[in-house]
Amino acid sequence: MAHGPGIREPECVVEIRVLTPDDWATWRRLRRAALTEAPAAFGARLADWSGDGDRPQRWRDRLAIPDSRNVVALLDGDPVGMASAVPTSEDGVVELISMWVDPVGRGRGVADALLGDLEQWAGSSGARVLRLSVAENNAPAEGLYQRHGFAYTGEFGGLMADGLHREVIMEKRIT
Ligand SMILES: CC(C)(COP(=O)(O)OP(=O)(O)OC[C@H]1O[C@@H](n2cnc3c(N)ncnc32)[C@H](O)[C@@H]1OP(=O)(O)O)[C@@H](O)C(=O)NCCC(=O)NCCS
């Protein structure tokens, strides 16, 4: 059955899976796909994770950040999305990074499921604030985060890889 824009397919099932360092190959595949498909959305570049930068131990270390949570979303069993929550230098503040949904899975609630899982985990770990950086020209991501209750802090992060756009910082207070 065809669906119009903005209408979620009711039959799709999103499952969240928590990764450990042993799952590095799954994370690597998704992350390299993300940096290839959406280079303007991330501070990291594919080149940073290619060649000498593309080592199993480096991917393992990425998934072994203490007090972090790294998740993938499965849509009907296939990994189509990823995101992480990592600690910051500020007590009680958790940062969300590496959010990506494969184009085949967009508009179907995958990012909602990723954000929901990470927010619940952060809250139950005692965090008070979720923080993230988003490129100032990334309207779909900004819309997603606003819909989930994130607000602009007025702070800016670094310059994106395109050398033109900056990151804007958004936060959400959690209870
Ligand atoms: C941003 C992103 C994670 C959203 O994932 P998603 O699972 O499609 O999320 P949603 O279904 O909630 O859709 C988010 C927005 O994208 C729009 N969208 C829906 N289907 C879409 C599609 N096929 N293609 C592009 N955007 C689409 C939605 O309309 C929605 O906008 P709204 O909140 O203003 O209504 C995804 O588009 C993505 O991975 N983009 C590239 C990487 C990126 O920007 N990551 C965030 C870095 S901060």
PDBQT file of the ligand as one rigid body, heavy atoms in Angstrom, charges set to zero:
ROOT
HETATM    1  C1  LIG A 201      17.970  13.386  10.710  1.00  0.00    +0.000 C 
HETATM    2  C2  LIG A 201      17.653  11.899  10.584  1.00  0.00    +0.000 C 
HETATM    3  C3  LIG A 201      18.437  11.139  11.635  1.00  0.00    +0.000 C 
HETATM    4  C4  LIG A 201      16.148  11.690  10.811  1.00  0.00    +0.000 C 
HETATM    5  O1  LIG A 201      15.860  10.291  10.766  1.00  0.00    +0.000 OA
HETATM    6  P1  LIG A 201      14.351   9.762  10.542  1.00  0.00    +0.000 P 
HETATM    7  O2  LIG A 201      14.249   8.406  11.168  1.00  0.00    +0.000 OA
HETATM    8  O3  LIG A 201      13.970   9.922   9.139  1.00  0.00    +0.000 OA
HETATM    9  O4  LIG A 201      13.537  10.776  11.441  1.00  0.00    +0.000 OA
HETATM   10  P2  LIG A 201      12.029  11.214  11.270  1.00  0.00    +0.000 P 
HETATM   11  O5  LIG A 201      11.227  10.106  10.646  1.00  0.00    +0.000 OA
HETATM   12  O6  LIG A 201      11.588  11.723  12.575  1.00  0.00    +0.000 OA
HETATM   13  O7  LIG A 201      12.135  12.400  10.255  1.00  0.00    +0.000 OA
HETATM   14  C5  LIG A 201      12.873  13.549  10.613  1.00  0.00    +0.000 C 
HETATM   15  C6  LIG A 201      12.569  14.614   9.617  1.00  0.00    +0.000 C 
HETATM   16  O8  LIG A 201      12.996  14.178   8.303  1.00  0.00    +0.000 OA
HETATM   17  C7  LIG A 201      11.875  14.269   7.397  1.00  0.00    +0.000 C 
HETATM   18  N1  LIG A 201      11.857  13.113   6.499  1.00  0.00    +0.000 N 
HETATM   19  C8  LIG A 201      10.918  12.166   6.460  1.00  0.00    +0.000 A 
HETATM   20  N2  LIG A 201      11.181  11.284   5.501  1.00  0.00    +0.000 NA
HETATM   21  C9  LIG A 201      12.298  11.676   4.928  1.00  0.00    +0.000 A 
HETATM   22  C10 LIG A 201      13.060  11.160   3.861  1.00  0.00    +0.000 A 
HETATM   23  N3  LIG A 201      12.711  10.071   3.199  1.00  0.00    +0.000 N 
HETATM   24  N4  LIG A 201      14.189  11.806   3.527  1.00  0.00    +0.000 NA
HETATM   25  C11 LIG A 201      14.567  12.911   4.182  1.00  0.00    +0.000 A 
HETATM   26  N5  LIG A 201      13.864  13.448   5.211  1.00  0.00    +0.000 NA
HETATM   27  C12 LIG A 201      12.729  12.836   5.568  1.00  0.00    +0.000 A 
HETATM   28  C13 LIG A 201      10.663  14.241   8.252  1.00  0.00    +0.000 C 
HETATM   29  O9  LIG A 201       9.647  14.980   7.588  1.00  0.00    +0.000 OA
HETATM   30  C14 LIG A 201      11.093  14.896   9.528  1.00  0.00    +0.000 C 
HETATM   31  O10 LIG A 201      10.968  16.282   9.492  1.00  0.00    +0.000 OA
HETATM   32  P3  LIG A 201       9.977  17.006  10.565  1.00  0.00    +0.000 P 
HETATM   33  O11 LIG A 201      10.424  16.555  11.934  1.00  0.00    +0.000 OA
HETATM   34  O12 LIG A 201      10.207  18.446  10.310  1.00  0.00    +0.000 OA
HETATM   35  O13 LIG A 201       8.624  16.496  10.220  1.00  0.00    +0.000 OA
HETATM   36  C15 LIG A 201      17.996  11.372   9.165  1.00  0.00    +0.000 C 
HETATM   37  O14 LIG A 201      17.358  12.183   8.215  1.00  0.00    +0.000 OA
HETATM   38  C16 LIG A 201      19.493  11.326   8.888  1.00  0.00    +0.000 C 
HETATM   39  O15 LIG A 201      20.171  10.351   9.222  1.00  0.00    +0.000 OA
HETATM   40  N6  LIG A 201      20.027  12.385   8.234  1.00  0.00    +0.000 N 
HETATM   41  C17 LIG A 201      21.451  12.410   7.856  1.00  0.00    +0.000 C 
HETATM   42  C18 LIG A 201      22.368  12.419   9.073  1.00  0.00    +0.000 C 
HETATM   43  C19 LIG A 201      22.032  13.480  10.059  1.00  0.00    +0.000 C 
HETATM   44  O16 LIG A 201      21.624  14.589   9.703  1.00  0.00    +0.000 OA
HETATM   45  N7  LIG A 201      22.226  13.169  11.353  1.00  0.00    +0.000 N 
HETATM   46  C20 LIG A 201      22.000  14.100  12.430  1.00  0.00    +0.000 C 
HETATM   47  C21 LIG A 201      23.295  14.738  12.806  1.00  0.00    +0.000 C 
HETATM   48  S1  LIG A 201      23.030  15.966  14.111  1.00  0.00    +0.000 SA
ENDROOT
TORSDOF 0
